[in-house]
Every structure is written in structure tokens, then in C-alpha cells.
Amino acid sequence: MIEQLLATSLPLAIVASTPLLLAVQGELIAERSGMINLGIEGMMLTAAISAVFAAQLSGSIAIGFLGGIAGAALIGLLFGFFAIALRADQIVTGTAINLLALGGTGFVYREMEQSAIFVRSVPHLGKQSIPLLQSIPILGPLLFQADLVVTCAWVVLPIMLAIILWNSSFGLRLRACGENPAAITANGWSVAAHRSAALAIETLLVGIAGAYLALALSSGFAENMVAGRGFIALSIVIFGRWKFKGALVGTTVFGATAAIQYAIQAMSPGFQFHLLLVLPYVVTLAVLCGLAGRVRAPQALGR
Amino acid sequence: MRQIAVAIAAAIAALLLLALTGSAFGHAPGELLGTLLRGSLGSRFACEGTLLKSIPLLLTGLSVAVAFRAGVWNIGGEGQFLAGALAAFLVARSVAIGPIAIVLALAVSMIAGAAWASIASLLRLWRNSPEVLTTILLNFIAIHLLGYAVNGPLQEASGKYPQSEAVPAAASLPALGGTELHAGLLIALAVCGACWFLLYRTSEGLRLRATGFNPFAARYAGINTGAQIFRAMAISGAISGLAGGIELLGVTHRLFERFASGYGYSGIAVALLAQLHPLATLASAFFFGALVTGAGELQRSAGISSTVAVFGQAIVILALILFGAIEKRMARKTPRRPAAGEPASVPSEAVP
């Protein structure tokens, strides 16, 4: 029964948790540079609504994704201005940005509901298989038969970003910003510039995540549609101990739990799935307090 | 004095930006602000609504203020609020005698909130886990546990909606003389006074503030900062838990899935606007209570989403940071006597 559950839920989990994985990778880069972006939830929400409007206005899915990135960039600039330029507290700034996005998108969405643009249909990202790779057993159907974003998020980006972070001098400096920013300054580099670069990468990924959420996983915007994915992303970064391998494993665990919960719900309606929902958070809590081995955050995280 | 000016400027900036945003979408700014004012303070009914909303905001604001003063990032007000409400519900429905049920339920809500917060502070003290993240995780755990409770063991007998039965009428907080208000207002005011007394008139409060202001100096002065953090977090959690208990017994009478609806997070805005001062929290909670109530009127009469209240909270926080930074720059240019013991608006050494 468990095998059958996994077989049906895993492909679903991979697609459904793609925005989550993108956000996790973005946040991982940001946290490695010493920034904790609590506002990732609001960033994704803003990306989702701007993606929908861009897609509706242009009728093009590609412009929709660009719109999502632009929306995220707006929030990224705001976070950068407060957290990097003014050196304001990152946690307070992030909390404010979440409130700003939640209130702002709710307001704008209600206003636009009455406008003419809104009646236009939202283009939807269709399936797209990758030739050759799609015929790999097991992995093919999971990663190469959904769409380009899934392939990028699960295969291309983790490899690319891991190489940048661990094997390039830029990545080394980025990590130094998160561990010992004074060392970067002493070498004549700018901590602010490196953190801005990390924030730009995060913004790009979260923008795509928000657009994917609105244009591929659902067909349009809904109030508070990110529904905690940003906070879960923050948890998975810890769960994965600030590594890309961990991020992939963590996202799969979270995604599979959610998918299995839906499957169980469909199979036996009376089942109390709410208790199952608690499980990933309890596991993350356990990881955080070091019950599952040593965990070490970047030393200068949040400063 | 400068802090008060910064806070007032931030509040005004938020209202102006709100009106400006509204006018960008074709709502006359004057009319928008007028509706906001009329809906929150324009009639007796509106004023009562504002005060009613201010009660949980005052308490969660105080909760955040105490924690931030001690340099602990309690972002878990939402979860502690729910833990308090859940515990209060369990007591209120099983104790037969009304007044005893109320007192007991509220006491237990404080214990539950404190216990829920203490998970985070103990993890920080024992395992060095950042409380920012653990409290957020605990929020989600509390939300899903509440979801489980109102869909499972605590669901109303008819099984129609995901909500609990109402608490017995005898266990509800008494109304204040023919108004919409309930006795929770008096409790919240008492807690506000108690917080001020604790922070500024007791040695415990001095140690607590010292821990937040400069933990290294505090430790050097012989303060057990770990124990201080633990107690601050417990007090903070207890106040949030009490807010949940009061909201249950005074307003909703039932538990349901979206019970907390953001009071925990709003508390952060309340506390920051009050510059973490308990007495200023009174004014700040009233301001945000009016904003929330006025936004409700905007939605009813002008069709503007009531989420503008949340938007306003965010602008207040960001404006506070911005104006605070500007004020600091100006202060640097025009040298003035450093006021002794002037508290930082937000302790900067809080993040582990």
C-alpha cells in the first residue's frame, strides 16, 4: 500500500513542490551570504500576482514569468534597501514585507477583479518533455516529462548553483560574507555587493517560483495563495543544513508528505490528515535542535 | 521625545500612503480617509468595534514588546495565541461553575502560551536553535493541531463545520454595561500596567532590559542571561496565550481553523510602533485597532479589500525603520548630549 501510495504521489509531489524547491535554493544562497529573508513568503506572493497580470495582459506565458520576476524584484529591492543599505534588522524587515505583500496583493487583486483585463483568460504552462532524457527509467517520468521549469528546478539549477557556491571564487566570497564578513571587508571586497548579488539570485528564483505557482499549478491568483510555502522554504534550508543535496531531499520529503496526505484523503475520507501535516514541522524542529546530527548555521546569519 | 516624533510620523506616513495607493486605483483619497475615520471612530458602534479589536492587539503587542526588550525574537505569538485559546476552551467547557471556569480558563491559557513559547526558549538555551525559526515552526504546528482538533475530537456534534461547540454562556466573559465590549478590556489594561511595572519598576525588569540591551555587559554584571531569556519568553508567551483565551471567551466563543487570523504577527507592528514601551502600546494598539475596524468599513461601503489594514501595518514598520535611520543620521550631524540609558528601538544583539 505504501509503495502504491508513493508511486502515485511522487510525480505529483515533484511538480507540486517545484516552487518550493526554487524558493529553498534562493533562500539557501541568501542565507549562505549571511542574510535571512523572512520576506520570501511575501516575495513569492507578489511574484504570483504580477505574473498573472503580465500573462493576462500579454497573453504570453513567457511574459507572465518575466512579470513574476519583476514583481519579486520589486520586493527584493525593498528588502535590499532596508536590510543591506540601511542595515535594518532583517527579521523585522522580512516580517514587514510579508505583511506588505499580503495586504497589498489582497487590495490590488480586489481592485483588479472589477477591471476589464481581469476577464481575459490566464495562459497556462503546458507539458513539455525533454527528448532522450525522458526515456530514462524512473527519473525520466519524474523529472523530464513535466515541463522545463521542473527540469530546471530539480536538475539544472541545483548543479549550477552548487558549483557556483562551492567551486568558484565568487561562491567562496559569498560564503565568507555569511561566516565572517569582516574578512571580506579586510580583503577590499564589499559585503553589501555580494549580499546584493545573492539577493538578486534569490529574487530571480522566487520570481519564477511565484509565476509557476500561479501559471502552472493553478490558473490565476488567489488571496494568500502562497499559503506558508515561504516559511516552509526557510525550514527546509535548515532541514537540508544549508546544502543543495539537503535542499533536494528536504523538499522531496515535504512534497511527498503533502501529496500522500491528499492521496489518503481521497482514499479514506474520514482519516485525520491534519496530524500528518504536523509531521514535517516536527521533523524540522528536531533537525534544528540537533537531534538528527550536527547542524551549523552560517556564523554571521542575520547580522 | 524624538522617538515619539518618529512613531507619529510613521503612523501619519502609513495613512498618507494608504490614501495615495487608494487614489492610484481611483478612490478619492479624502473620501477613503474619511470612511476609515468614520468606520473606526465615527459612531458609538464604531468606537466599540475599535476597542474590541484593540484588546487582542494590545496583548499580543505587549507580548512582543517584553520579548524584544529581552532580545528574544518571539515571532510565535500566533502559535501561543492558539495554544492559549485551545487550553482555555478545554477548561471552560469542563468546569461547571461560571466565574471559576473563567478564572481557571484564563489562568490555563497563560500557562499554555508560556509552555508553547518555552519550547522555543529551551531549544535556544540547550541546543542553540534560533528562536526566530523555532517559533515560526511552532506557529505552523499549533495551526495544524487546531485544525486537527476542530475537524476531529473537538468538532461540534452536528459535524457540519470545522469548528467546535460554543463554550457555555456562563463561561463567557461578562459584557461591559450594555456595550459590545467585554471584561477582557479591563484585563488587558491591567496586563499593560503590570508590564510597565515589571519592566521599569522591578529589578527583574532591569535585568530583562539589560539582557536585551547588551547581553555581554549583562553577563559581566552577573546576570544569568539564559534564565532571563527563558523568563522573558515565558512571560511573553503567557500574554499571547491570555490574548487567545480572552478572544475565545469574549468574542468568538468557539474554536475554528482560522482562529488566530494574524493577531500574533500584528502584535509585532503594535510593539514596534510603541517603540517597545508598554504604555505606548496602549496608543499603538488603539491605532491599529482603529485601522482594522475602519478597513472593515472600507470593505463594506467602498468595496476596498479590508486587507489594507495589514498593508498599513507593514508601512508603519517600514516607515519606522526609515525615519529611525534618518533621525540617527541627523543626530550624528547635529551633536547632542547622548541621553543616558536611552533604549535602542530594537535590541541589535538579538539574533543568535
Chai-1 contact restraints between the chains, C-beta under 6 A:
chainA,res_idxA,chainB,res_idxB,connection_type,confidence,min_distance_angstrom,max_distance_angstrom,comment,restraint_id
A,F82,B,I321,contact,1.0,0.0,6.0,A-B,restraint_1
A,L86,B,A325,contact,1.0,0.0,6.0,A-B,restraint_2
A,A88,B,I321,contact,1.0,0.0,6.0,A-B,restraint_3
A,D89,B,V346,contact,1.0,0.0,6.0,A-B,restraint_4
A,I91,B,W73,contact,1.0,0.0,6.0,A-B,restraint_5
A,I91,B,V132,contact,1.0,0.0,6.0,A-B,restraint_6
A,T95,B,I268,contact,1.0,0.0,6.0,A-B,restraint_7
A,A96,B,A314,contact,1.0,0.0,6.0,A-B,restraint_8
A,A96,B,I317,contact,1.0,0.0,6.0,A-B,restraint_9
A,A96,B,L318,contact,1.0,0.0,6.0,A-B,restraint_10
A,L99,B,V310,contact,1.0,0.0,6.0,A-B,restraint_11
A,L99,B,Q313,contact,1.0,0.0,6.0,A-B,restraint_12
A,L99,B,A314,contact,1.0,0.0,6.0,A-B,restraint_13
A,L100,B,A314,contact,1.0,0.0,6.0,A-B,restraint_14
A,L102,B,V310,contact,1.0,0.0,6.0,A-B,restraint_15
A,G103,B,T307,contact,1.0,0.0,6.0,A-B,restraint_16
A,G103,B,V310,contact,1.0,0.0,6.0,A-B,restraint_17
A,G103,B,F311,contact,1.0,0.0,6.0,A-B,restraint_18
A,G104,B,F311,contact,1.0,0.0,6.0,A-B,restraint_19
A,G106,B,S305,contact,1.0,0.0,6.0,A-B,restraint_20
A,G106,B,T307,contact,1.0,0.0,6.0,A-B,restraint_21
A,F107,B,S305,contact,1.0,0.0,6.0,A-B,restraint_22
A,F107,B,T307,contact,1.0,0.0,6.0,A-B,restraint_23
A,F107,B,V308,contact,1.0,0.0,6.0,A-B,restraint_24
A,F107,B,F311,contact,1.0,0.0,6.0,A-B,restraint_25
A,R110,B,S305,contact,1.0,0.0,6.0,A-B,restraint_26
A,E111,B,F25,contact,1.0,0.0,6.0,A-B,restraint_27
A,F231,B,I136,contact,1.0,0.0,6.0,A-B,restraint_28
A,Q272,B,Y148,contact,1.0,0.0,6.0,A-B,restraint_29
A,Q272,B,G152,contact,1.0,0.0,6.0,A-B,restraint_30
A,H274,B,H144,contact,1.0,0.0,6.0,A-B,restraint_31
A,H274,B,G147,contact,1.0,0.0,6.0,A-B,restraint_32
A,H274,B,Y148,contact,1.0,0.0,6.0,A-B,restraint_33
A,H274,B,N151,contact,1.0,0.0,6.0,A-B,restraint_34
A,L275,B,Y148,contact,1.0,0.0,6.0,A-B,restraint_35
A,L277,B,H144,contact,1.0,0.0,6.0,A-B,restraint_36
A,V278,B,I141,contact,1.0,0.0,6.0,A-B,restraint_37
A,V278,B,H144,contact,1.0,0.0,6.0,A-B,restraint_38
A,Y281,B,L137,contact,1.0,0.0,6.0,A-B,restraint_39
A,Y281,B,F140,contact,1.0,0.0,6.0,A-B,restraint_40
A,Y281,B,I141,contact,1.0,0.0,6.0,A-B,restraint_41
A,T284,B,L137,contact,1.0,0.0,6.0,A-B,restraint_42
A,L285,B,L137,contact,1.0,0.0,6.0,A-B,restraint_43
A,L288,B,S129,contact,1.0,0.0,6.0,A-B,restraint_44
A,C289,B,L123,contact,1.0,0.0,6.0,A-B,restraint_45
A,C289,B,R127,contact,1.0,0.0,6.0,A-B,restraint_46
A,C289,B,S129,contact,1.0,0.0,6.0,A-B,restraint_47
A,G290,B,R127,contact,1.0,0.0,6.0,A-B,restraint_48
A,G302,B,V351,contact,1.0,0.0,6.0,A-B,restraint_49
